[in-house]
């Protein structure tokens, strides 16, 4: 649902919030730091304040962080104090501004949309100052800030951000040129934004963007070359701008003028675009929503999510251009794991089909189709991934029945793009498309293409063109044979699960066909559900040519020697020599480091494939598994002191390698756990995280564990105990890591984790955050929730800690949590708080939770339960009451009311009516009912007359209640002839009301009860 605009006065100075919003944890912490900082400096002169702050930060890391964050927050919220705060910050900071860079990254990724306008302005100002000061790591922050500039958005806020970031890049050009990745990311970002800024009022901004991009492309083309083939796609979109046209011509006809190493357009088009560039054109919020849809939303239930996304990001005319970014991201970045592919999660082709069907501009539609087929044009099975080309063929296949026009237009586009993309390269494009189709059949994405290409739903001209272009794929196999699923061919798949007749992109009622229906459907062969896709890797010689020439001679020689190394031991020796060269004082950092990292990432790519964890875990096998060349960097870091000058150089080298090969992160975690040489050195990972472009331990850790989850579930489980114990603040605050784990583990792995918890090796929950995590888990899948509760129950956390979750549980939506909680409650003695929470649940005929646990407690702990109910009845009876329906306030957390207690007690009375349980004959219960009856209104007396009759009988009798415990209380029906006592007007009124009710038709509640009254004539 689209968030409504904030109403009311904002609660904090940092984030926009309404009076209904809970206080943000980050904002609360920053405000506490402001309080500490101001308390230190209050009433002091500038020099005295500076001395006081310096003295405070010297006390320890916590005090250092508090002061730095306090000054940082003041800088954001108090513009007049910004200059002074920044000056103080530079004076007192002891970690190279790391704590500030991490916090900026966190705010940019998680809170940027909620920032107050003043704070947003100040944040950009601060980034500018950090750039001016040359603070190491600011390039990563600036790239994160650029990610917040949304494509297809010409709102004033977005234009302001685009212009201000451009100002920083232009003003600090020399600083920008020091980071090859920042150069490439800036060019990619602003080439894309130029398309959106074509209206007359935006031409001055567009001209500045054009000048900026041309300058970097001409001066640093080979650094922009790392973008890959999508650089050509972006340049094509702006090639008609006069200045860009000159660059475009040089790209086509005079490539050497751009760089001596650049051989021509084909060299760029055959280079696959890195995921980081495709991802940088989606804001963090867009990316989160898209990843949620492709990993959590079930196929057939996606419409409301798509509608929300369209309202939020695709509702304006300018947003048409965003579809290309989304399609390229889905094809190139969203590569679902095998577990997701084999589940009923919304597939990628369905989202792309929805994006195509909602496209209203012809130009945008053409660009969207090009974005979809872009990896087809120069596809090389040895370098490119099946996952990049799979969505296009599946969109065409699945659209044939519900949206034949989509299939026809995509097939037509595929045919016409071959001669028209770039005539001089027609043969290469034809080969690329042929390679794609061939690979699609080889990997069994579709068993045959003939049913698609020769389909009678296509017009004759299109079918003729397809036969002419692709004769190899147009003849149906004869005779048709069933595809044999053999164990030796695990790569086969049949991804065309559902030939839905209509609405395959957004049908809210879409469901999977039953097996019987498929088998009996006019003799048709049953289609398989999603089978696993695994990318095959044909090992090819590492190509380090584009990078090795940038290295100085000695280093180049060692890298080439490493490439020729025949065995692991020899490679390790050479790698140690390379590390020694890195640690030499004259190592030329930025360019050399980037080129060396590219070489190592290419040379070691085989190390990052396959399983990391040995099949049999022993000390010997673990040590053997960490004897790889890449582990030499880890080992050297472990052996060095953090204050050693070489430590930071080697750490920067590792961070640079991380940019080229993200799997290095969880490989480092594995090394730190598995290697004896790394014992007690897990803190090294924190230093590594701060050195990366992410600059934030939490973000880095979560990304690395996510990568590990996707690659190797066994390794994820192996790392889990040490990750939780070494990084409790990052893992126990939220359910992010827990969700990653329970989403992929099986029952055996769950049991192993529970054993770790029971033995004290693993703590996954703590009292202060467990409730929030369990509330988060309510949106997870069934097995994920059961696993979470099993892991929680393995801990020794008192149930009172999480009992408030009951107020969030709805009987139809949260059966998993209710089941687990019910089983746990039956083992507990009831406390007043427990009983209160149980009684706070809304009454519903189908929701038996409250009645079942009350009945159990009434049997096992009747005295205790009776006292608690008495206390709650009397307490709520004395409170002022407003008549309102309990069921009408579903949006708010339930609050216990007198009516609610009486409803639940009446249900319990009915449940116990045919048993020998004496719960309702207890003195505390009868006293409480008498107390309530004396003051409640006539409507309640009539509604709960059977319940109140117990109190009347208790008052009538001269015997103590204990003597009557053998017999259940009687209903008013059994005492019609008895005269009510006249000593009390209220009692008389109550009794007459009861008699009057007997002469009237029964109320609905009593009608439902029928003749099963509590008492009987046998009394």
Order of alpha helices (4+ residues) and beta strands (2+ residues): alpha-alpha-alpha-alpha-alpha-alpha-alpha-alpha-alpha-alpha-alpha-alpha-alpha-alpha-alpha-alpha-alpha-alpha-alpha-alpha-alpha-alpha-alpha-alpha-alpha-alpha-alpha-alpha-alpha-alpha-alpha-alpha-alpha-alpha-alpha-alpha-alpha-alpha-alpha-alpha-alpha-alpha-alpha-alpha-alpha-alpha-alpha-alpha-alpha-alpha-alpha-alpha-alpha-alpha
